[in-house]
Protein backbone atom coordinates (compact mmCIF):
# COMPACT_ATOMS: atom_id res chain seq x y z
CA UNK A 1 0.00 0.00 0.00
CA UNK A 2 1.35 3.39 -0.93
CA UNK A 3 2.06 5.73 1.97
CA UNK A 4 -0.20 8.78 2.14
CA UNK A 5 1.29 12.26 2.60
CA UNK A 6 0.56 13.89 5.94
CA UNK A 7 0.21 17.65 6.23
CA UNK A 8 1.91 18.81 9.41
CA UNK A 9 1.04 21.91 11.45
CA UNK A 10 4.18 23.54 10.12
CA UNK A 11 3.13 22.84 6.53
CA UNK A 12 -0.30 24.29 7.27
CA UNK A 13 1.00 27.58 8.68
CA UNK A 14 3.55 27.90 5.91
CA UNK A 15 0.97 27.29 3.21
CA UNK A 16 -1.61 29.55 4.85
CA UNK A 17 0.82 32.41 5.26
CA UNK A 18 2.12 32.21 1.70
CA UNK A 19 -1.37 32.10 0.18
CA UNK A 20 -2.65 35.02 2.25
CA UNK A 21 0.46 37.08 1.58
CA UNK A 22 0.27 36.50 -2.17
CA UNK A 23 -3.41 37.40 -2.12
CA UNK A 24 -2.72 40.67 -0.33
CA UNK A 25 0.04 41.66 -2.73
CA UNK A 26 -1.75 40.63 -5.89
CA UNK A 27 -5.08 42.13 -4.87
CA UNK A 28 -3.60 45.60 -5.02
CA UNK A 29 -2.93 45.27 -8.73
CA UNK A 30 -5.88 43.21 -9.96
CA UNK A 31 -9.15 44.34 -11.47
CA UNK A 32 -11.21 42.76 -8.71
CA UNK A 33 -9.92 45.19 -6.11
CA UNK A 34 -11.47 48.24 -7.75
CA UNK A 35 -14.61 49.31 -5.91
CA UNK A 36 -17.26 46.99 -7.27
CA UNK A 37 -21.06 47.15 -6.96
CA UNK A 38 -23.75 45.07 -8.65
CA UNK A 39 -26.10 48.06 -8.23
CA UNK A 40 -23.69 50.19 -10.24
CA UNK A 41 -26.37 52.75 -11.16
CA UNK A 42 -26.84 53.45 -7.43
CA UNK A 43 -23.19 54.52 -7.05
CA UNK A 44 -23.00 56.95 -9.94
CA UNK A 45 -19.68 58.64 -9.12
CA UNK A 46 -17.99 55.22 -9.02
CA UNK A 47 -19.64 54.40 -12.34
CA UNK A 48 -19.03 57.64 -14.20
CA UNK A 49 -18.17 61.10 -12.79
CA UNK A 50 -20.11 62.55 -15.73
CA UNK A 51 -23.30 61.51 -13.91
CA UNK A 52 -22.58 64.14 -11.26
CA UNK A 53 -25.44 66.65 -11.04
CA UNK A 54 -27.71 64.83 -13.51
CA UNK A 55 -30.80 64.57 -11.33
CA UNK A 56 -33.99 66.48 -10.55
CA UNK A 57 -33.32 68.25 -7.27
CA UNK A 58 -30.89 70.35 -5.26
CA UNK A 59 -28.73 67.89 -3.31
CA UNK A 60 -28.34 64.13 -3.72
CA UNK A 61 -26.97 61.87 -0.97
CA UNK A 62 -26.10 58.21 -1.54
CA UNK A 63 -24.88 55.31 0.56
CA UNK A 64 -23.87 51.81 -0.56
CA UNK A 65 -22.76 48.70 1.28
CA UNK A 66 -21.73 45.30 -0.08
CA UNK A 67 -20.77 42.13 1.78
CA UNK A 68 -19.31 39.48 -0.52
CA UNK A 69 -18.58 35.78 0.03
CA UNK A 70 -19.94 35.60 3.59
CA UNK A 71 -19.25 31.84 3.57
CA UNK A 72 -15.49 32.45 3.95
CA UNK A 73 -14.04 33.32 7.39
CA UNK A 74 -13.31 36.98 6.54
CA UNK A 75 -15.69 38.25 3.80
CA UNK A 76 -15.09 41.24 1.55
CA UNK A 77 -16.88 44.39 2.70
CA UNK A 78 -17.25 47.56 0.67
CA UNK A 79 -18.99 50.80 1.66
CA UNK A 80 -19.43 54.18 -0.02
CA UNK A 81 -20.99 57.51 0.85
CA UNK A 82 -21.44 60.29 -1.70
CA UNK A 83 -23.12 63.61 -2.37
CA UNK A 84 -23.47 65.86 -5.40
CA UNK A 85 -25.14 69.13 -6.35
CA UNK A 86 -25.33 71.72 -9.11
CA UNK A 87 -23.80 75.09 -8.32
CA UNK A 88 -25.64 78.39 -8.63
CA UNK A 89 -23.95 80.22 -11.50
CA UNK A 90 -24.76 82.92 -14.05
CA UNK A 91 -24.95 80.31 -16.81
CA UNK A 92 -28.40 80.42 -18.42
CA UNK A 93 -28.40 77.20 -20.44
CA UNK A 94 -25.70 75.10 -18.82
CA UNK A 95 -24.74 74.01 -15.31
CA UNK A 96 -21.69 73.17 -13.23
CA UNK A 97 -21.91 70.32 -10.73
CA UNK A 98 -19.67 69.10 -7.92
CA UNK A 99 -19.63 65.77 -6.13
CA UNK A 100 -17.73 64.02 -3.37
CA UNK A 101 -17.42 60.27 -2.79
CA UNK A 102 -15.65 58.27 -0.10
CA UNK A 103 -15.05 54.53 -0.59
CA UNK A 104 -13.82 51.96 1.95
CA UNK A 105 -13.02 48.33 1.12
CA UNK A 106 -11.68 45.66 3.51
CA UNK A 107 -10.90 42.00 2.87
CA UNK A 108 -9.01 38.98 4.16
CA UNK A 109 -7.21 37.97 7.35
CA UNK A 110 -4.69 40.76 6.80
CA UNK A 111 -7.51 43.34 6.79
CA UNK A 112 -6.31 44.57 3.41
CA UNK A 113 -7.96 48.00 3.28
CA UNK A 114 -8.54 50.43 0.44
CA UNK A 115 -9.72 53.96 1.25
CA UNK A 116 -10.54 56.49 -1.48
CA UNK A 117 -11.65 60.12 -1.48
CA UNK A 118 -12.59 61.61 -4.85
CA UNK A 119 -13.98 64.96 -5.96
CA UNK A 120 -16.08 65.07 -9.15
CA UNK A 121 -16.51 68.24 -11.20
CA UNK A 122 -18.89 68.21 -14.18
CA UNK A 123 -19.99 70.67 -16.85
CA UNK A 124 -23.53 69.94 -18.08
CA UNK A 125 -24.51 71.30 -21.49
CA UNK A 126 -28.13 71.66 -22.59
CA UNK A 127 -28.28 70.61 -26.23
CA UNK A 128 -31.76 71.93 -27.04
CA UNK A 129 -34.24 74.56 -25.89
CA UNK A 130 -36.87 72.25 -24.36
CA UNK A 131 -34.39 70.66 -21.94
CA UNK A 132 -34.57 67.08 -23.17
CA UNK A 133 -30.99 66.52 -24.41
CA UNK A 134 -27.90 66.95 -22.23
CA UNK A 135 -24.19 66.27 -22.51
CA UNK A 136 -22.03 66.12 -19.38
CA UNK A 137 -18.24 65.98 -19.20
CA UNK A 138 -16.41 65.56 -15.91
CA UNK A 139 -13.07 65.07 -14.21
CA UNK A 140 -12.52 63.20 -10.95
CA UNK A 141 -9.24 63.71 -9.04
CA UNK A 142 -8.64 62.04 -5.71
CA UNK A 143 -6.47 60.15 -3.26
CA UNK A 144 -6.28 56.39 -2.65
CA UNK A 145 -4.62 54.67 0.30
CA UNK A 146 -4.03 50.91 0.64
CA UNK A 147 -2.64 49.05 3.63
CA UNK A 148 -2.61 45.66 5.34
CA UNK A 149 -1.84 44.31 8.82
CA UNK A 150 1.17 41.97 8.75
CA UNK A 151 0.64 40.95 12.37
CA UNK A 152 -2.61 39.20 11.40
CA UNK A 153 -0.76 36.75 9.11
CA UNK A 154 1.07 33.55 10.05
CA UNK A 155 4.25 32.11 8.49
CA UNK A 156 6.31 28.91 8.79
CA UNK A 157 9.08 30.80 10.61
CA UNK A 158 6.63 31.27 13.50
CA UNK A 159 6.34 27.50 14.02
CA UNK A 160 8.49 26.53 17.01
CA UNK A 161 8.56 22.79 16.29
CA UNK A 162 5.46 22.10 18.31
CA UNK A 163 2.89 24.78 17.55
CA UNK A 164 2.37 28.27 16.17
CA UNK A 165 4.17 30.87 18.30
CA UNK A 166 3.15 34.50 17.56
CA UNK A 167 6.13 35.76 19.58
CA UNK A 168 8.50 34.54 16.85
CA UNK A 169 9.39 36.90 14.01
CA UNK A 170 7.76 36.33 10.63
CA UNK A 171 11.11 37.23 8.99
CA UNK A 172 9.14 39.00 6.26
CA UNK A 173 10.44 42.41 5.20
CA UNK A 174 8.34 45.00 3.37
CA UNK A 175 9.43 48.45 2.30
CA UNK A 176 6.08 49.67 3.54
CA UNK A 177 2.72 48.40 4.75
CA UNK A 178 0.80 51.35 3.27
CA UNK A 179 0.80 53.00 -0.14
CA UNK A 180 -0.92 56.30 -0.97
CA UNK A 181 -1.24 57.83 -4.40
CA UNK A 182 -2.97 60.52 -6.44
CA UNK A 183 -5.42 59.29 -9.07
CA UNK A 184 -7.55 60.87 -11.80
CA UNK A 185 -10.61 59.71 -13.70
CA UNK A 186 -13.02 61.28 -16.15
CA UNK A 187 -16.34 60.65 -17.85
CA UNK A 188 -18.74 61.65 -20.61
CA UNK A 189 -22.52 61.17 -20.40
CA UNK A 190 -25.38 61.74 -22.84
CA UNK A 191 -28.86 62.04 -21.33
CA UNK A 192 -32.14 62.16 -23.25
CA UNK A 193 -35.07 62.77 -20.91
CA UNK A 194 -38.61 63.72 -21.91
CA UNK A 195 -40.04 63.03 -18.46
CA UNK A 196 -39.32 60.92 -15.40
CA UNK A 197 -40.66 57.82 -17.20
CA UNK A 198 -39.02 58.19 -20.58
CA UNK A 199 -35.25 58.61 -20.73
CA UNK A 200 -31.99 57.18 -22.07
CA UNK A 201 -28.67 57.55 -20.24
CA UNK A 202 -25.43 56.44 -21.94
CA UNK A 203 -21.93 57.05 -20.65
CA UNK A 204 -18.26 56.20 -21.01
CA UNK A 205 -15.67 56.75 -18.31
CA UNK A 206 -11.98 56.10 -17.67
CA UNK A 207 -10.27 55.71 -14.30
CA UNK A 208 -6.62 55.52 -13.13
CA UNK A 209 -5.46 57.81 -15.94
CA UNK A 210 -2.26 58.48 -13.97
CA UNK A 211 -1.47 54.72 -13.84
CA UNK A 212 -0.31 54.95 -10.21
CA UNK A 213 2.36 52.61 -8.83
CA UNK A 214 0.94 49.68 -6.83
CA UNK A 215 3.91 48.04 -5.11
CA UNK A 216 4.74 47.55 -1.44
CA UNK A 217 8.33 46.75 -2.54
CA UNK A 218 9.34 49.91 -4.49
CA UNK A 219 8.81 48.07 -7.79
CA UNK A 220 8.08 50.86 -10.28
CA UNK A 221 6.98 48.38 -12.94
CA UNK A 222 3.80 47.48 -11.04
CA UNK A 223 1.18 50.04 -12.04
CA UNK A 224 -2.60 50.15 -11.95
CA UNK A 225 -4.07 49.76 -15.43
CA UNK A 226 -6.57 52.26 -16.81
CA UNK A 227 -10.14 51.04 -16.35
CA UNK A 228 -12.70 51.89 -19.04
CA UNK A 229 -16.43 51.62 -18.37
CA UNK A 230 -19.33 51.83 -20.82
CA UNK A 231 -22.85 51.86 -19.40
CA UNK A 232 -26.41 52.45 -20.48
CA UNK A 233 -29.86 52.48 -18.92
CA UNK A 234 -33.25 53.49 -20.31
CA UNK A 235 -36.83 53.57 -19.09
CA UNK A 236 -39.54 52.58 -21.55
CA UNK A 237 -43.22 53.04 -20.53
CA UNK A 238 -45.39 50.02 -21.39
CA UNK A 239 -48.67 51.13 -19.79
CA UNK A 240 -49.74 54.00 -17.56
CA UNK A 241 -48.36 52.13 -14.52
CA UNK A 242 -45.72 49.76 -15.90
CA UNK A 243 -42.29 50.42 -17.36
CA UNK A 244 -39.18 48.41 -18.17
CA UNK A 245 -35.58 49.51 -17.60
CA UNK A 246 -33.03 47.62 -19.75
CA UNK A 247 -29.50 48.00 -18.41
CA UNK A 248 -26.00 47.17 -19.65
CA UNK A 249 -22.49 47.74 -18.32
CA UNK A 250 -19.08 46.74 -19.68
CA UNK A 251 -15.74 47.28 -17.94
CA UNK A 252 -12.19 46.56 -19.07
CA UNK A 253 -8.99 46.93 -17.07
CA UNK A 254 -5.81 45.42 -18.47
CA UNK A 255 -6.56 41.80 -19.38
CA UNK A 256 -9.64 41.70 -17.14
CA UNK A 257 -13.13 42.54 -18.34
CA UNK A 258 -16.71 42.30 -17.12
CA UNK A 259 -20.10 42.42 -18.84
CA UNK A 260 -23.38 42.83 -16.97
CA UNK A 261 -26.78 42.60 -18.68
CA UNK A 262 -30.31 42.77 -17.32
CA UNK A 263 -33.06 45.12 -16.32
CA UNK A 264 -35.96 46.06 -14.06
CA UNK A 265 -39.70 45.84 -14.36
CA UNK A 266 -41.20 48.90 -12.63
CA UNK A 267 -44.72 49.34 -11.28
CA UNK A 268 -45.93 52.84 -10.38
CA UNK A 269 -48.16 53.27 -7.35
CA UNK A 270 -50.29 56.27 -6.41
CA UNK A 271 -48.09 59.40 -6.14
CA UNK A 272 -47.45 60.81 -2.67
CA UNK A 273 -47.66 64.61 -2.47
CA UNK A 274 -47.24 64.71 -6.23
CA UNK A 275 -44.00 62.69 -6.14
CA UNK A 276 -43.57 59.30 -7.90
CA UNK A 277 -43.87 56.11 -5.87
CA UNK A 278 -42.89 52.81 -7.46
CA UNK A 279 -41.59 49.30 -6.84
CA UNK A 280 -39.16 47.51 -9.16
CA UNK A 281 -37.95 43.93 -9.50
CA UNK A 282 -34.93 43.06 -11.59
CA UNK A 283 -32.61 40.29 -12.72
CA UNK A 284 -29.10 40.61 -14.13
CA UNK A 285 -26.31 38.34 -15.29
CA UNK A 286 -22.63 39.08 -14.89
CA UNK A 287 -21.16 36.93 -17.66
CA UNK A 288 -19.34 33.83 -16.42
CA UNK A 289 -19.67 34.99 -12.82
CA UNK A 290 -23.07 35.48 -11.18
CA UNK A 291 -26.82 35.94 -11.42
CA UNK A 292 -28.10 39.01 -9.59
CA UNK A 293 -31.59 39.42 -8.15
CA UNK A 294 -32.61 42.97 -7.25
CA UNK A 295 -35.52 44.92 -5.76
CA UNK A 296 -36.00 48.67 -5.63
CA UNK A 297 -38.44 51.07 -3.98
CA UNK A 298 -39.06 54.74 -4.83
CA UNK A 299 -40.95 56.72 -2.21
CA UNK A 300 -41.08 60.48 -2.69
CA UNK A 301 -37.42 61.62 -2.61
CA UNK A 302 -36.07 58.32 -1.25
CA UNK A 303 -34.81 55.32 -3.21
CA UNK A 304 -33.80 52.04 -1.55
CA UNK A 305 -32.29 49.11 -3.43
CA UNK A 306 -31.47 45.53 -2.39
CA UNK A 307 -29.63 42.90 -4.41
CA UNK A 308 -28.04 39.49 -4.00
CA UNK A 309 -25.43 37.78 -6.18
CA UNK A 310 -25.70 34.03 -6.80
CA UNK A 311 -22.27 32.80 -7.84
CA UNK A 312 -22.06 30.71 -11.04
CA UNK A 313 -18.29 30.77 -11.69
CA UNK A 314 -15.66 28.21 -10.67
CA UNK A 315 -15.75 29.77 -7.20
CA UNK A 316 -19.02 27.96 -6.44
CA UNK A 317 -17.11 25.09 -4.82
CA UNK A 318 -15.70 27.51 -2.25
CA UNK A 319 -18.65 29.92 -2.04
CA UNK A 320 -21.44 27.30 -2.11
CA UNK A 321 -23.17 29.39 -4.81
CA UNK A 322 -23.24 32.39 -2.47
CA UNK A 323 -22.12 35.76 -3.71
CA UNK A 324 -22.73 39.20 -2.31
CA UNK A 325 -25.53 41.04 -0.53
CA UNK A 326 -25.86 44.72 -1.34
CA UNK A 327 -27.95 47.66 -0.16
CA UNK A 328 -28.16 51.18 -1.57
CA UNK A 329 -29.94 54.30 -0.31
CA UNK A 330 -30.37 57.53 -2.26
CA UNK A 331 -32.08 60.65 -0.92
CA UNK A 332 -32.69 63.83 -2.91
CA UNK A 333 -33.41 67.25 -1.43
CA UNK A 334 -35.46 69.49 -3.68
CA UNK A 335 -35.31 73.21 -2.89
CA UNK A 336 -34.69 74.94 -6.20
CA UNK A 337 -36.34 74.69 -9.64
CA UNK A 338 -35.09 71.57 -11.46
CA UNK A 339 -32.46 71.85 -14.16
CA UNK A 340 -34.36 69.20 -16.11
CA UNK A 341 -37.64 70.70 -17.26
CA UNK A 342 -40.81 69.66 -15.44
CA UNK A 343 -43.03 70.33 -18.43
CA UNK A 344 -44.22 67.28 -20.28
CA UNK A 345 -43.28 67.59 -23.94
CA UNK A 346 -45.21 64.47 -24.93
CA UNK A 347 -47.46 61.83 -23.35
CA UNK A 348 -45.68 59.53 -20.90
CA UNK A 349 -46.39 56.51 -23.08
CA UNK A 350 -47.45 56.34 -26.69
N, C-alpha and C positions, 0 to 999 in steps of 0.2 A: 504494500500500500504506500502510495506516495505521501510524503510528509506535507502537512499543510502549513502555510506561513502564518506566523502569529504576530499581530501588531502589538507592540509594547507601548507602555505609557509614554516613553520617550519618543517613539515614532509618532504617536498621536499628537503630542504637543509640537513637535517639529513640523509635521504636516499642516496642522491647524494654523500655526504662526505664519508659515510661508504662504499659504493660500490667502489668509486675511491680509497680509502685507501686500501681496501682489494685487489683490482686489483694490486696496486703498490707493495704490500708486496708479494703477491703470484707470481707475474710475475718474481720475481728474483729467484724463485726456480723451475719454470716450464720449460718444454721442449720448449715451443713456444718462449721463450725469447733468446734462442741461435740464433746467426746470421743465417739468413734463406734466401736463394735465390732459386727461381725456376730455374734460369740458373746456376745450381750448378757447371757445368763444366767450367764456365767462372770465377769462384772464387776458383781456385784450391787449394790455401793454406787453405781456410776454409773447403774445401771438404776433402783433404788428404795432409798433409805436404810431403808425399812421392812423390807427383807430382812435387815438387820443382826441377827445372833444367831440366825437361824432355821436351825439345822443341828444335827446330832447329833454333839456333841463339845465340847471345851473351847475350843480356839483354832483359827481358820481363817486360813490365809495364801493369798493369791492373787497371781498375776502374769499380765499380759497384754501382748502386743506385736503391733502391726499395721504392715505396710508396704504402702502403697497406691500404685498407678500406678507400678510400677517401671520402666515403659517411658520415662517422662519423665526428663530429666536429674537433677532433684532430687526424689525421691519423698516423699510424706507418710509420716511415721513417728510412731506413737503408742505410748506405753508406760504401764503402770499397775502399782503395787504396793499391796496392801491387806491389812488384818488386821481381824478382829473377834472378840469374845468376849462371853459373858454374865457379868455380875458376880455375886459371891456376896453375897446380901442376905438379909434376914429374911422376905422375901415367900415365902409357902407355895405359892401357886397361879400367881403371875405372875413375870416376870423383867425385868431391865433389861440392855440390851446396849449396848456401845460399839464403834465401828469407826473406822478411820483409812484414808484412801486418798490416794495421791499420783499425779497424772497429769502426763505430759509429752508435748507434741505439737510437732513441728517440720516446717515445709514451705517449699518454694520457695527461690529463689536468695538471698532476703533473710534466710533462716533465721528466718522468722517463728515465734516460739516461744510456746507457752502452757504455763504451769506452774500446777498447782492443788494445794492441800492442804485436805482437808475432813475434819471430824470428824462421825461419825454417832452419834446417841443414840436408842435405841429402847426403847419400853415394850411388852412382849409379854404379852398377856392370854390365859390359858387360858379357853376358853368352855364347856368341859364337864369332867366328872370323869375320863373315861378318856383324856384328853390326845390327842384327835384333831382338835379345832377350836381355832384360834388366830387372834387379831387383833393385828397389830403396827402401832403408829403411831410415826413417827420425825421428827426434825428434823436437818438437815445444814448447819451453818454452816461457812464456810471462806474462804480467800483465793485469788484468781486474779491472776496476773501475765502480761502479754503484752508482747512486745518484738520488734523486728526490727533488722537490721544494715544501715544505709543505705549503708555503704561497699561492700557486695557488689552494689549496683545500679549500672547505667550509664545516663547521660542524654545528650541531644543537646548540652548545654553542655560536655560533656567530649570533644567531637570537635574536634580542632585544625585541621581542613581537610584532613588527610591520613589520620589514623587516630585511634583511641580513645586518649586520654591520661588516665590515672587521676590525674595530678597536678593536673588542672584541677578547679575546684570544680563540684559538681553544681548549685549555686544553688537547692537545695531547702531550705526552712526548715520545720521541724516544732517545735511547742511542746515535744514530748517524743518519745522513741523507746521509752518503756516506760510502760505504765499498770498500776496495781495497784488492786484493789477488793475489798471485802467482799461476799460472796454468801451466800444462804441457800436451801436446798431442803427439801423434806419429802415424806413418803410414807406410804401406808396399804397394808397387805398382809393378805389373808385366806389362811390355810393350813388345808387339810383333809388329814390324813395318818393313814391306818390302819396303814401299815407302809412300809418303804423302797421297795416296789414299787406302792403304790397311794396316790396323793396328787394334790391340785389346789392350785395356787398362783396367786392372782390379785392384782394390785396396781395402784395408781394413784399417780403421783408428780408433783411440780411442782418445777421448778428456776428459778433466777434470780428469786426472789420480790421481791428488792430492785430489780430492773430497773436494774442498774448502768450507768453511763455508759461508752461504748465508743469515745471519740474521742481521736485523737492531736493534735487541733487545738483543744481546749477547746470543742467544740461540745456543749452540754448536751442538745441534741435527739436525739443518737444514743445510744440505750439498747438494752440487750440484752433481747429479748422473753422473757417467761415460756415455758418449755418444759414441756409436759404429756406424760406417758408413761403408756400403759395396756398392761399385759403379762399374759400367762397361759401357764402350762405345766402339763401333767398327765402322769402315767404310768398307763397302762392295761395290766394283765397280759393277755396273750393265751393263753399256755401257761405251764407251769412254768418255762420258760427264756426265753421271748420276751415282750417288752413293746413298746408304742409310746408315743411322747412327742409329742403334738401341741403346737405352739407358735405363739403370735401376739404381735406387738408393734406398737403404733401410737404415733407421736410427732407432736406439732404444736408449732411455734414460729413465731409470727407468721403469715406467708403460706406458710411451708414445712411440709410434712408428709411422713411416711414410714410405710409399712405393710410389715411383714415377716411372711410366713406359711410354715409348713413343719413339720418334725418329724423325730424320730429313730426308727429301729428298733433295739431294744436286745436283745442276746443275753447271757444270764448264763452264765458259766463256773463251774467248781467253786470254792467259797469258799476263801479262804486264811486260815487261823487264825480261821475263823468270820466273816470280813469279806467282803462282796460283791466279786466280780470280774466285769467285764462289758465288752463292746465294743459300740459304737454307730456306726451310719452314718446320716447325715442329709442332707436336701436342703431348701433354703429359697429363697424368691423375694422379693426386695425390689422392690415394684411399680415398674415403669417404670425400673428401674435395674440390677439384677444378679441372676443365679442364684448360689447359695452351696452349695458342697459341703463337708460336714463329717464328721469322724471323731472318736471319743471313746473313751477307755480309762479304766476304773475298776480300780484295783488296790489293795486294802486301803484305806488312808486317802488315796491319791493319785489325782487325776483330771487327765488331760492331754487337751487338745482341739486339733485342727488344722482350719483351714477355708481355703477359697479362693474369692474372688469372681470371677465371670466377667461382665464388664460387658456390658449389653444396651441401655444408653441411647444418646443421641446422641454420647456421648464415645467410642464404639467406634472412630471414625475416628482419634482421637488415641491411644487406649489399646490399639488392636489387640486388643480384646475382653478385655484383661487388667484385673484389678481389684486386690484386696488379699489378701495372705497374712496369716494370723493364727494365733497360738499362745497357748494359755492353760494355766496350771498352778495347781491348787488342792491344798493339803495341809491335812489336819485332824488336830490332836492331841487324842486322847481320854484324859482323866485322871479326869474326874468323871462321875457318873451322868448320862445324857442327860436334857435337859429334855423331849424328846419320848419318850413311853413306849416301852420295848422290847417290851412284851407285845403279842402278836398278838391283836387283837380279832375277827379273822375270817380265813378262809383267804386266802392271797395272791391267788388268782384263783378266781372262781366265776361 
